[in-house]
Amino acid sequence: MQTNDFIQANRKMWNETAAIHAQGYVSTLWERIKAPDYSTFDAVERRIFAQIGLADKTVIQLCCNNGRELIAIKKAGAKRCVGIDISDNFIAQGQQLAQYAGVEVDFVCSNVYDIGAEFDGQFDLVYITIGAMGWLPNLDAFFGLIARLLKPNGQLFIYEMHPILNMFDASKGLVVDSSYFRVEPFADENSPDYYEPTQHVSTTAYWFPHKLSDVIGGCLKHKLNLTHFEEYAHDLSMVFAAFEQLEKKPPLSYSLLAQKQ
């Protein structure tokens, strides 16, 4: 398969997933999202967003899904907010959620690699969160895009699952199942949905393993200077939640801040 074949397969998978989520957790989100103090932030995000300062910031979330985190950022005081996602159905869901929340958020349906120059140099903050980068076949190009999007001195905030988890199959426990240095994508077919595990996603999806050095190296190559990095023992993915209870466990998540030169 060519790179675009993987991307289009994942687009189809996410459109199928959006329909599952609409009948599941999103159906309970409508009332909560209207509240002025609606937030998706955990303790790590609250601390880091307080450090960044969201007031009057222009923010873009890449691979935003239905934008529920971006809506929380908008309600926390951000100025212009833009969400980009490959799924037509999740973008439509995000537009509905923002309207119901009473906030203005711009949602754009696009493969991140197709984002043009119209967004260059417009953002104080690029926000990347759980599960975004595993769907991206080319991290080097992705960090090049981030560098384009940021204003001078703009910041990148990543809060993600730890890439070491690609070595394990959550259903098998703490048993090494794959090399940390694997480069070929994982193919998942008829897998249980991460939010609604009783529902299965029939479309084959492709997950791209990346090393932590690909993330940090991507920042350095594109002149995004690291200002913060921390690893955590808590899971963000919901897939590896059982690992939190292990006495001897790998890192499960991390946060990273980098600033454009």
Buried (B, 14 or more C-beta within 10 A) or exposed (E): EEEEEBBBBBBBBBBBBBBBBBEBEBEEBEEEBEEEEBBBBEEBBEEBBEEBEBEEBBBBBBBBBBBBBBBBBBBBEBEBBBBBBBBEBBBBBBBBBBEBBEBEBBBBBBBBBEBEEEBBEBBBBBBBBBBBBBBBBBBEBBBBBBBBBBBEEBBBBBBBBBBBBBBBBBEEEBEEEEEEEBEEBBEBEEBBBBEBEEBEBEBBBBBBBBBBEBBBBBBBEBEBEEEBBBBBEBBBBEBBEEBEEEEEBBBBBBBBBBBBE
